[in-house]
Amino acid sequence: MTIPMGILTLTPEENDGYFKEIGKRAVEFDIALYLFSPLNIKPENSLIFGYQFDADNAEWIKTEFSIPHFLYDRCFYGADRGSKEAKTIVSWLKARKDITFLGYGLPNKWILYEGLKNHPLISPYLPMTTKASSAEKVINELSKYEEIILKPIDGAHGYAVYSIRSDGKAIVVKTTKKGKIVEKKFENIEQISPWLESLLIKHIFLIQPRLDNRNKNNEPFDLRVFIQKDPEGNWKEVGRGVRNGKKYGLLTNISAGASVQTYHSWLPTVPSFDHHYLSNELQSLLSILPIELEKSFHPLFELGIDIIIARDQSLWILDMNSKPGRKIISLNHPNELESLYKAPLAYCQFLANQQSIDSAAIKLN
């Protein structure tokens, strides 16, 4: 029986190469593949005006269809009204018992931290995190560290990330705008307080100490590890890469201009590091983290895990993304692209088989 699977995106009309590559392989898994925006679901009858992939012509065809039983969520939300409406609709879809998502996503950074901070094997890798409830709170945290980072509770791609550090009585704020590093100096606490209060009105921010992840060229860097579930539903690492940001900058996002190199090509650049120790630490963390995330929150399909390796060789989880990009794989591991395109289809097939087995067991009982 053909399995109906839909890809959720806010921009189905765009020519997304990744979605098309998935479509080309859907017939191998006996999957009918659809593409649509949650905003295109008609509330009166739950029909959708979207696209179905035509395997014969390798293209998307406009059509109307019912909500597919399996959904792959690739929606990225902004602050606009449409994004807010779409987010509400996706939450409604996730609550329905007749629909199965490949992955149900992760909550915001604060809920993630609160959920993991008491886990004995994960908490040592979590930077101390607190909410920026007021300007006074931010200044109080700054007094504890040489430099702190402010990041939005639900931010992505390095948006609205600020570094704040003391310089004598003065306070220096640094951020990145349109790919350029912007710096502003305040003469004292009294001068920065109004600026902080106005900033905290715009977003809910978290405060973390600035971790020393600068290389010998004073470029910030981190390790991105991309993991997915295989056709048997087990987690596996697809690839990893080291992202190097701009000199004296804050961000390591590729979208912010960071360069990428393979993990193995990076290792010789840090000869003083104990590579055996690093390998064991990473392996231990990566074997625990996705399983514990699913226990604490919701079922997942894929993860992009950003890890800071500080100068003292300590490891820190910088971020966890349940809708990761694929540039690390396309740039560093092009031989994995084929399995990357098939992975959502194979996992969908696995879920469908599991549900068939469960249904058969219920009937026997």
C-alpha angles and dihedrals in degrees: 000000000000115000116224112221128174131198113216117214135150090226109045091154092065119096098245110185094202093056091047092052090052088050093054090059099040094094090061088064096041090246127148103214125209133183124202149139119249086232089066095064110111107226094206095063106002091241119144132215103211142104137300121199114246105211094193094058097025094232142109116259123202111241145139121252145155121266106283116241093234122049133191108201114214098154117138113195131212131187094269125111094250091056091051092050092047092050090054092050092049090051088053091050092050090054093055116103093209093060128069123199119207086225130005097208133231130281124244123296095264095053089046091053093046091049095051106030094091096045104114095216099041105035094074088064096051119095113231105269133190136167119261094230095162144354088260090056092051092049091047091054090047089058089061097052139036090237136004135198125224114203131171115257091237101022127140138188091025093293115168096356113156134190116209122188137166120245104184105296090337124087123217122206121196131184140154123251124178090346094307128110111240122195131190128183124210118196096220147345092276090058097048097044097079090046091052093048091052090048094050091055091062098053143001104255135197125213124220133165113258106256116216101245097144118127127217089281091054091249117141111237139179141175119251114200118190116204132175140174115263127223089279093052096254124133117251135173113246097184148316137216141179116240118207117199130203120294112278088001134129108222133075096185115129088221087060092055102271119156122228133220133173118266091240093053089050095053096073090053089067103047092160092063121097098240094188090055092047092049093051093046092050093046091050093049095045092049092055107034104067092044093050092046090057091047092050099039132002141322113284137196105192140007140194107206119194114203128186116214104200126207090259088056093249114145123224132183104233099177145343120213124190091191101048126178121241104223092105088060097042092048101038105022109028090156087068095058094093093055089043092059092046096044099085090047094047092048091047089053090049091052091048091051091048091052091049090052092048092049092050091050092052091051091051091052 
